[in-house]
Each structure stands twice: as C-alpha cells, then as structure tokens.
C-alpha cells in the first residue's frame, strides 16, 4: 500500500506541476521528510525498546514474522504512510484526502497482524506530523 501511495504522490506531483524542476523538488522533499521521520523513529526505538506484541505475550499470535523484531514503538510503516499523506496535504496536491483511508488501512493492518500496539501507530503518526511539517516549512522557504 505504501508503494502505491508513493506512486500516487510522484504522479500527482508531476501532473500538478508541469515545471519538472518543481515536481522533482516535491519528490526530493518527500524523501527528506521520510528520512527525517525514519531517523526520529530509530532514535525513539532505541530509547523506548518496546518489544513487539507477539514477543512480549507468548499467547499472542502474529500473522507475519517481520524482518526486524527488535522494536515496536514507533511504527515505521505508520510513519511512512502518514508522511506521504501529510506531505500531499500540506502541498495541496489534488486528491490528497484520498490517501487518508489508505494510511489508516496500513495502520489497521499492522495492528491486526499483531506486529504493533495501537500506541505504536500513534507514535508513528506524531513523528510523521512533525517531520512533514518541518520539511514543508523548509520547502516553502526553498522554492
């Protein structure tokens, strides 16, 4: 789902701004917002060290075995989906609100699969709001 959301963002940027230079800057700043969010998530994960639900509760069954199981809070998937949504929303890309149900679907899927607690998703959302706001602020000054 996140890959589809990125595809929508890139396509929408290219269609909305025929000036290729501006569209490419929007795409670069999406990457910057994601990188900032990922670094914040990594620092929070090392600080909090919350295990995933299926690790901390032996009776809890996970539908998926993740590649990395060392952290649960905050959710990288939640942060990624909401960074795409908020960047599109803050930049007034057409159809940005259509990304909200997709981001919520990502969040729901991670909790349903037993990989995260609901609070992990809220943490990812908060990081996404912060990183998207900060990068959008710099984007407005840059372009």
N, C-alpha and C positions, 0 to 999 in steps of 0.2 A: 504494500500500500504506500509506503514511504517513497519508493522509487516512482510510482505513478504520480504522487504529489510533486516530486521534483520535476518530473516531465511536464506536468501542467504548469508549474512555475516558470520553467525555461521557455516553454511555448508561449505562454501568456506574455512574458517579458518581451519576447521577440516580435509578437504581433502588436502589442500595445505601443512599443517604441520602435518605429521604423528606423530611427537612427541606431545603427548597430552598436556604436560605441556606448551609448547609454544603456542599452539592453544588456550588453556584456558586463557593464559595471553592476547592474542589478543582480546578475548571476554571481559575480565575484563576491558581492556583499552578502548574498545568501550563504555562500561558503564560509565567509568570515564569521557570520552570526553562528553558524553551526559549529565551527572550530572553537569559538569562544565558549559556547554552551558546553561543548564536549570537555574542554579543559576544566570548566567550573564543576561539571558532573564528576570528573575524575578526582578533583580535589575534595569535593564533598564525600565521594565514595570512600576515599582513603581515610577521611576524618571520621565518618559515621560507622563504617564497617558493619552494616546490617546484612545478615545472610538472607538468601532467597527463601521464600516460604517453604518450599519442599525440603530445604536443608535444615531449617530450624524446627520443623514439625514433621516427625517421621511418618505420621498418618496422612499427611498431605501429599497428594499425587500430582505430579506435573505432567502436562501433555507433551511438553518439549524439553529436551535437555539442551540448555544453552551452551554456547562455546565457552563463555566466561561465566563462572558462577561465583566469583569472589565478592560481588556487591549486588545489592538490590536497590538501594537508595542513592541518588535519584535515578529514575528510569531514563536511559539513553534514547530509547525508542519514543517515549513520550516527549522528551525534549526535541528530538528531531522532527517529529510530526508537527508539533506546535511552533517550532521555529519557522517552518515553511508557511504555516497558516498566518502567523503574526507578521512575517515579512511581507507576504502578499497583501494582508490587510493594511498594514502601515503604509505601503507603497501604492495603495488604491488600484491594485490590479483587478481587472474585471473578473467577477465570479469568485472572489476571494472567500466569501462566506460559504461557498460550496465545499471548501476544504475543511471546514469545521467538523462536519459529520465524519469525514474520513479520519481526521485526527482523533476524534472520540472513539472511532472504531478501533484504531491502533491501541489506544489506552485500554479499552474494554478487553480486547484480545489478549493483551499481556497479563491482565489480572485474571481473566478466565482460564488462561493456560497455566496459571499457578506460578508464574515467574516473578510476579511483583505483588506487593500490597497496594491498596488504593492510595496510601500516603506517598508511596514512591512516585506515583503518577502526578500527584500534586507538586512534588518537588521538581519533577521534570518540567511541568508547566511553568512553575515560578522561574526556573532557570531560562526557559525559552522566552518568557516575557522580558526578563532582564537583558539577555543578550540581544534579542531582536530590537528592543528599544534603544539600547546603546549603539548598535551598529546603524540603525536607521537615523539616529541623531548625527552620527559622523557622515553618513551618506548624504544627508541634506546639506551639510557643510562642504562636502567634497564636490558634489555635482551641481 
